[in-house]
Amino acid sequence: MSNLLPKTPLITAEDLQAALSGTKPPVLVDCRFRLDDSSAGEAAWRQSRLPGARYAHLERDFSGPVLPGSSGRHPAPEMAAVITSLRHLGVGPEDPVVFYDDAGGPFAARGWWLACHAGHPAAQVLDGGLDAWTAAGGDLETGPAATAWPEAPAWPQRAPLLEAAKVADVLAAIDAGTTLLDARTPERFAGEVEPIDPVAGHIPGASCMPHGGNLTNGGLWRDDQDLALRWEGIDADATICYCGSGVTAAHNVLAAVQAGRGRPRLYVGSWSEWIRDPERPVATGPA
C-alpha cells in the first residue's frame, strides 16, 4: 500500500473556492444520490451544480455489476473500471479532484475511497457538501449541463492507497477478534429495523459506529480531535469497516484518515453481500 494518501481528505468550501482560482483547479465531481430514487441525484445535478461539476452515478460509475444471489447492492468495480470512470470525468493521474454530495458526504466518500483505492494521490471531499458551498457564498451553475468531457490521459499503474476487504477477510477477522465497525444506525445494527435488506442484524463481533457521528448538527465534519476520539483505543489499520452496501462505511474510513488514526479496510460488499449466503453467521441485539 502506497504512502501518498493526502493527510487531509477534507477540503472546506473556502479553500475550494481558493483552489478553483489557482493554477491547477480541481475537477469537481457531483455524487448526489438517493437510495429510494436512483435518478434523483443526476436530475438535481442537471438543474444546478458547482460550476463545471461533472456527475458520477453511484450505480453506473462507482459500482460493479450486481450478481444476483452473491454480490451486495453496490459491489466494488474492478480497478480498471474505476480508472476508466474517472478518466471519462476528466480526472487525470495527477489532477486534484473534489467529490461532493448533499447528504453529509457518504456518496462523496465512496468516490473518494474508490479514487484512493485506484492510487490517486490528490482526492478530497468537500466538507459540508453543497450546503456548505452555498453558505460560503459559492455560486451555482444552472441550465443545461455538459454530459461529456475531454477524456483524461492514461494513468500509470499504482498501488492502492486504501485497501478493500473481502468475505474471507471478514471471516478471518471474526475468528481473530479483529475490530469490525458497522456504519449503519444502531436500530439497523441491532436488527430492530431493516428498511432495505432482506435480513436484519449485523456481522458477529462487530461494533456499531454510525457514520452520522462524524458530523456536527450543522452537517459539517467534526474537527480532527473529535473524530480521533471516536477511534480512541481502536487500531484503525487493523480495522474493517462495513455498512449496508459499502457507502456509509467509506465515511468512517475517511474519518479515520482525516483524524490521522490510520487506514481501515473497507468491506465494500458489506451487509447486503454478507447475507447472500445463509451459512454466514448473523447476530442481533445492541453493540
N, C-alpha and C positions, 0 to 999 in steps of 0.2 A: 504494500500500500504506500502510495506516494505521500510526501510531507508538504505538498504545495497548497494544501487547503487554506483559504483565507482565514485569518483569525477572527474576522468579524463578518459573518454571513448576512448580518442585517445591515440595511442602509436606511437612514432617515429620509423623510421627504425633502428636508432642506439640503442634505448632502446630495441627494439625487438631482435636485434642481441645479446644483453647482456642477455636478458631473456632466449633466446634459449640455452645459455651456462650455465644457472643457474641450481639450484637443482630441480626446478619444471617448466620445459619449457612448454610454452603454446601450445595447439593444434591449428594448423593453418587451417583455412577454406577458400578456394578459392571460391569466389562468382561471378566470372566473368559471364556476361550475356549480350545478345543483344536482344532488343525487336524485331528487324527485322529478327533475326535468332536465334531461341531458342537453337540450338545445338552448336553455335559458342563458347560460354564460356567454355563448357566442353571439346570441341576439343582443345582449347588453353591450358587448364589445362593439358590435356594428352600430349601435346607437351613439355611444360615447366612450372615450378611452383616453389614456395618457397619450400625449402627442407622439405619433409614429409607432404606437404599440402594435405588435403583431399578436395573433391569437393562437394559443395552443389548447387543444381539447383533451381533457383527461383521458377519455376512452379512445380517441382516434390517434392522438400524438404521444401520449405519455403512458400507454398501457399496451401490453402484448395481446395476442389473440386469447379469448376466453375459451377454455377447453371444458365442455360440459362434463360434470362428474369428477373433475380433477383439479382445475385451477380455481383461484379466487376470482372475485369480481373485477379486480383491476390488476392482472398479473404484470410482472415486470417485463418490459420489452427487451429484446436482445440488445446488447451494447451497440451493435452496428445500426440498429433501428433508432436508438436514441440519438446517435450522432447524425443520422440522416434527417431526423425530425428537426434537430437544432440547426443543421446546415440549411434546411428549407426555410427556417425562420430567419436566416441571415446571420447566424451566430458562428463566427469563425473560431479557430482553435485558441486564439489569444484575446478575442473580443470580450470586454466586460458585458455581462448580461444580468438584468434585474427582472425577477419574476414578481408578479403581484396578483392579488385577488381582492375580493370584497367580503371575505368570510373569516377574517382573523389569521389567514396565512396558510391553512393546510394544503390547499391546492398549489399555491406558490411554492410551498416547501417540497411538495412532490417533484415539481420541476427542478428546483434547486438540487434535491438529492440525486435525481437522475443525471443532471449535468456533472455533479461531483463524482458520481459513480462512473461516468464515462471519462473522467480525468480532467474535466475543465477546471482551470485554476482561478477563474475570476467570476464565479456565480454568486449572486446575492438575492435576498428577498427584501422587498420594500416593507419596512416596519409600519404597521397600521394600514397598509394597502391603499385602496382607492380613497377611503375616507380621510386618511392622514394626508394624502396628496392634496385634496381639495381644501382641507382645513389649513394647510400651509400656504394657500393661495395659488396652488398649481392649476394651470389651465387644463381643460379637457378638449380634446379634438372631437368634433361631431361631423355628421354627414357620412357619405359612403367611405368605407374603409377599404384599403388595399387588401387583396386576398393572396397576392403572390409577391415575393421579394427576390432580389438577386441572390442566388444560392452562394453560400459562403464556401471558401476553398476547403479542400480535404484536411481532415485532422490527422496529426501524427498519432501513432499508436502510443497510448499512455496507460499507466497503471491506474486502477481506481483510487480515488481519494476517499471514498466511503465504500464500505463493503456490504453486500447483501447476505442474508442468512436463508438457508433452505430448510425444508421439513426435517431433514436428517440433523441439521444443526440444532433445531429446537428440541428434538427428541434427546439429543446428547446433553443439551442444557438442562432438561428435566432430570435426567439421571445424575448429572453432576451438581445440581443445585445452583446452576448459574442464574443470574438475575434475568428475568423476563418481565418487561414492562408493557402493560396494556394501556393504550392511549384513549380508550373509549370511556364513556361516562360510568360512574360507579354502578348505576342501575343495570346497564348492559353487561358490565363485568360480572356482577353478581348473578346474572341470569333472571333478574326480576322482570325485565322487558327485553324484547328483541324485535325492533321495528323493521329490520332489513333482512337478516339471515335466517334460515330455517331452523337453526339450533341455537339455543341460548346458553350462556355460560362463558367460561374462559379456559385458557390452557392451564393445566395443573401446575402449581408452583409460581404462577405469575403474580405480580403486584399491580395495582391499579394506579396509573399516573395520568389522569385526564389531561389531554393537550390544552384544554381551556385554562388550566392553571398556569400556563406560560404567559398569559395575557393579563393586563390590567382591566379594570372595569370600563375604561375608555377604549379598549380594543388595541392598544399598543402593547408591544412585548415588554415584559418586566425587565428591570435592569439586570445586568450581569450577576450582581451579588444575589439577587432574589432567585434568579434561575439556578445559580450554583447551589443554593440552599436546598432546592428540590432534589438535587443529586448528591446531597451530603451522605457519606457512608456507602455510596454506590460506585463500583468500579465501572465507569461508563465504557471503557474499552472492551470489557468482558460482557457487556450487556447486549441483549437482543430486544429491540423494540418492535411491537406489533400493534395492530388495531383491527378494524373490520376488513380493510382491503388495501392496506399499505399507503394510506394518505395521511391521516392524522398522526400516525406514528412517525412520519418524516418530520413533523412539527417538533416532536420530542427529541429526535436526533439533532435537529438544528439547535434546539435549546441547549443541549449538552455541548455542542461545538462552540456556540456563542459564549457560553459561560466558561469555556476553557477547561471543561471536565473530561474531554476525551471524545472518541468517535464510536458510538454504539453501532452495531449492525442493525439493519432494517430487514425484518422478515416481511417481504413485500406481499406474499400470498396471504399472510395474516389469518384472522379467524375464518374468513369466508373460504379459504383454501383448507385450513386445518380440519374443518368439519366435513369435508367432502368424503373422507374415509371414516366410516363408522367405527373402525377399530382404534382410532386415535382417542385417547382419554379426554374427557370433558369434566370440568369442575364447575360448581356453582357456589354461591354464597359470597359474602364480602371478603375483601382482601385481608 
